Amino acid sequence: MAVEVRNNPDEHRYEAWLDGELAGFAAYRLRERSVVFTHTEVDDRFGGRGVGSQLARGALDDVRAAGERDVVPLCPFIRGWIEKHPDYQDLVRQAG
């Protein structure tokens, strides 16, 4: 099962597409040097298939590839995903 993750800047969210259907999204706000993830949602029909994890990975990989911003994970799902994947913790904005 391949989930396609796309940035939809007009809607301020990363979207997860599966079999031509929108399966979920991770909403964000842009700040000067940060992408602030505020909410992640996966449609119940796609639950238990790893869509949320693939969405988080795809969104964070996109932020990393751009190299211009850090991440502020206000969303509990994105925050928890980063905590479980230490190789993404370097993206998180450090206080101070």
FENCOR-V7738 format. One record per backbone hydrogen bond with DSSP energy under -0.5 kcal/mol. NH is the residue of the N-H (numbers start at 1). CO is the residue of the C=O. If there is no record, write none. Layout:
[[NH & CO] [NH & CO]]
This chain:
[[3 & 1] [4 & 2] [4 & 17] [5 & 3] [6 & 4] [6 & 15] [8 & 6] [8 & 13] [9 & 7] [11 & 8] [12 & 8] [13 & 8] [14 & 26] [15 & 6] [16 & 24] [17 & 4] [17 & 15] [18 & 21] [21 & 18] [23 & 16] [23 & 21] [24 & 16] [25 & 41] [26 & 14] [27 & 39] [28 & 12] [29 & 36] [31 & 34] [34 & 31] [35 & 70] [36 & 29] [36 & 34] [37 & 35] [37 & 72] [38 & 27] [38 & 36] [39 & 27] [41 & 25] [43 & 23] [46 & 43] [47 & 44] [49 & 46] [51 & 46] [54 & 50] [55 & 51] [56 & 52] [57 & 53] [58 & 54] [59 & 55] [60 & 56] [61 & 57] [62 & 58] [63 & 59] [64 & 60] [65 & 61] [66 & 62] [67 & 63] [70 & 33] [71 & 91] [72 & 35] [73 & 71] [74 & 37] [74 & 72] [75 & 37] [79 & 75] [80 & 76] [81 & 77] [82 & 78] [83 & 79] [84 & 80] [85 & 81] [85 & 82] [88 & 85] [89 & 86] [91 & 88] [92 & 89] [93 & 71]]
